[in-house]
Amino acid sequence: MTRDLQDKPNLIRRVITSSLLLPLLPLQGCGARFTQLENNTSPEARALLTESAAAHGLAGLSKINDLSISYAGKWHTLVGKLQPVLVDSGFRGRSEERWLRSERMVAQAHTGPQGTKQVVRNLNASMGEVIVWFNGEEAKNSERRAAAALVVDGYSLFLLGPMLLALNEDQQIPLVLQLAGAAKLVVGGHPYSCDVLRVHIAPGLGFSAADELELYIDIKERLMRRVRFSLNGLESTRGAIAEVDAFEHITLHEVRWPTRFHERLICPLPLAVHDWQLTGLDVNRGISLAEISGATFVNKAVALANPLS
């Protein structure tokens, strides 16, 4: 075997890694790039967001003061090597999450082979604040903090979809909404015809100043079946585009919750990223802000989310 053939796997790996780390250059040939939106919201787009948020159960969500959920999932191996800070596979295997709606606070307790990771995300500041602990020690590294903020905001978007955007507008977070045609998808083995809702959100996900979204809204049930999004909240992913399928919905507490998720990278190259599922959910324990604000959950926040049957 020649040296060139022996080096081929390493060369491919270096090319992929370089493309992920370059902010914008690799996207020049990417057909999935977002088109620029006009700086105004169309009435039809706003009506679609309102209709979809209602179909997901926004009225029921408004009755939830605190939400406890759990996830378990698996990262695809190559992604962990290319984006180790974002994937953080040593600490992110299964997780417990607590969300306080009125306080706009989210806390995550991750567990992995290297120990525990605790994240507290305060969304009340202009781009929000985040505190991260690894095995009880607070992380000061800016990249780790930015990655944690991006993950919290992404997971909220994937779970809540149009409801999250409607809540953001209630908090005076500006959105630009426009229709972007129709699309046919296969998600979770089922075909869907969807209306596409384009969204410009500022601030964006994590510490991003702004992000672009495409929500694929099923024309029959008006549920979000897929969301495509830019990844501007982390320096090493700026300019990249990914998408998440959300499927196998269940109805609890008057809300339609997706229970299965699949994420893949679209630009700068197609790549499977992450498969995970919602494993537990309960609401209105009476959790206080103080019970989720430290390096561990305490009191009412401690118990695991009720398992889904």
N, C-alpha and C positions, 0 to 999 in steps of 0.2 A: 504493500500500500504506500502511495506517495505521500510526502509531507503535506501537499496541498489537500489531499483527501482527508488526512488525519486532522488537519486544522479546520475543516469545513464546519463542524458543529460549533466550534468556538467563534468562527467568523460570523456565522448566522446570529449567534447570541449577541455578539458585539454590535452588529448592525441593528438588531431589534432594540437593544438597550439604548443605543445612540439616538434612534428615532423617537423613543419615548421621552428622552431627556431634552431634545431640542424643542423649544416652545412652539414655533410656528412653521418652520421650514418644511417639515414632512407633510403638512396639510395642503400644500399647493396642488397635489393631485388627488385629494380626497373628495369623492363625490358627495359625502355626507355633511359637508360644511354647511353651517347655518347661513341662510340668506339674511341680509340686513333688513330689519323691520323699520317701517315708518314710525315716527315718534307719536303715534296716537293709537288708541284702542278702538276697534270697530264694535258697534252694538251687537253684531252677530257673534263675535268672539266672546264678549262678556256674557251673553246669554248662554253660550255653550258652557262656560266655566260655572255659571250659576246652576245650570241644569245638572251638570255632572257632579258638582259638590253635593247637591241635594240627593242625587241617586246614591252616592256613597254613604250618606247619612249625616250630613252636617248638623241637622237638627238634633240627632242623637248625640253627636260629639259635643255639642254645646252643653249637654247635661253632665258631661264627664269632667270632674274636677281634677282627679289624678288617675293616671293610667299606668298600670304595671304590665310589662310584656317581657317575653324571653325569646331568644333566637338561638339556633344552632346551624352551623354551615361548614362549608369546605371551600378553600381557595384552590384554584388551579396552580400547579407547581411553578410554572414559568413566571406567572405574575408576581409571586412572592419574591422571586429573584430579581425581577426588574424594578419593582416598587416596594422594597422591604419596609420603608417607613409607613407607607399608606396601608399596606396589607397587615403588617405587624403580626405575622402568623404565630410568633412566640407567645402572644398574649390574647389573640382574638380567635377563639374557637367557638365557645358559647358565651352568651351574654344575658344579663338582666338589665332592663331599662325602665326608668321612672320618668314620667312626663307630667308636669304641673301646668295645666292650661292657662289659668289666669296669671300665674307668676312668670310664664314663658321661660321655664327652666326644664332642662333635660339632663338626666344623669345616667351614665352607663357603667355597669360593672362587668368587665370582660375577664374571661378565664382561659388560659392556654397553657402549653407545656412549660413555659418559663415563669408562670405565676399570674398575678392579677394586675389589671389595668383599670383604673377608675377615672371617669371623665365627667366633669360638671360643666355644662354649657348654659350660660346666661345670655338670652337673646334680646335683652332690653337695651343694650348699647347699640351704637350705629351698625357695627358689624358683629356684635356679640362679643362675649368674653368666654374663655375656656381655661379650666385648670385640669391638669392631668397628673395622676400618680401612678407610678410603677412599683408594685410591691410596697406600697405605702410611702414611697419617696417622691416628692413633687418634681416633675420634669420642667426644666427651664428652657430646654431646646426649642427654638422657634419652629423648626420643621415638624417636630413631633406634635407640638401644640396645634399647628395649622392642619396637620393630617387628622387629628382627633376632631377638630371643629368641622372639617369637611365630612367626616364619617357620620357625625351626629345629624347634620343637616340633610345629608343624603338619605339616611335611613328614615327620617321623618317624611321626606318627600315620597319615598317608595311606599311607605305604609299608608300615608294619608292622602297623597295625590292632590286632586283639586281642592279638597277640604283645607289642606295646608295653605294653598295659595289664597283661598277665600279668607282664612284667618289672618294671613299676612296683610291683606288689604285692610282688614279691620284695624290692624296696628299701624296703618299709614305707611306700609312698605309699598313703594310704587311698582306697578306692573304695567307692561305694555302687552296687549293681547290682540292677536290677529289670527284669522283662519288661514290654513295652509293646505287646502285641498283634502283629499281622501286617500286612504291606504287600506290594503288588504293584508292581514297578518295571520300567522299561526302562532298561538301562544299556549303553552301547556298542552299541545296536541289538538287544539280547537281553532277553527278558522273564525276570523272576525273581520267585518267591514267597519272601518273607523273614520271618524272625522279627526283631522289633525289640528291641534290648537298650538300655535306658536306663542311663546312667552319670553319676554325680556324682564328679568328680575334684578333689581339693584337695591341694596347689596345682594350678592349672589350666595352661593353655597359656601359655607365655611367663611374664610376671610377674603373671599373674592369680592371685588368692587361690583361686579355684575356677571351674570351668567345667562345663557340662552337655553331654553327648554322646548321640546316638542312633546305634547301629550297626545297619545293615540286613544281617542274616546270611542268606545263601542257604540254604534248607532242604535242598537237595540236596547241595551241595558244602561247605557251612558256611563259605564265604568271605565276607568283608565286601565287599559290593558298593557301599555308600554309607555315608558318615558325615556326620551333621549335628552342628554344634557351635556353641556360643556364642563370642563374640569379646571377652572381657572383659580381655584382656591389653594393650590399647592404649586410651588415653583416648578417642580419636576413634571407636573402633568398639564401645565398651562398650554392651551391650544389643543389638547386632546378632547375627544368626544366619546362618550360611552352611552349605553342604554340598558335599562332594566325591564324585564318582563315581570308583571305581578299577576298571580293567578290563584286558582283554587280558593275563591272567596267564601267566607262564612259570614253569617249575620249574628252578631252579639251586641246587646245594648243599643239596638237600633242603628248599628253601623255595619257596613259591608267591609270586612277586613280581608285583604289578601293574605294567604298563609304560605305561599311558595314564591320564591324570587330567583331569577337568573340574570346575572349581569355579564355583559360582554363589552369589550373595547371595540369601537368602530373606526376611529382614527387615532393615530396614524396607520394602524394596521388592524385587521380583524383578529380578535383573540378572546377566547373564553376566559372569564375572570373569576366568578364567584357563584356558587349555588348555596342558598340558605332557606330556612323555613321558620315561620312563627310557631313556637312550641308552647307558649303559655300567654294568658291574658286575663286580667281582672281590673276592676275599676272602683274608684271612690272608697279607698281604704281610710281616707282622712289623713293622708301623708302630708306632713308639713315641709316647708322649705328647709328647715334645719336638719331634717332627717335624711336629705339627699345631698347636702352641700359639702360633705367632708370626704375624707379618703376612703371611707366605707359607708355603706348604708347602715342606718340605725333604726331601732324601734319598729314602727309600722312599715318602713320601707324594706326591711330585711327579708321577709318571707318570699320564697320564690313565687313567680307568677303562676296562677292556677293553670295546670296543664290542659291543653286542648285535647279532647277525646278523639 
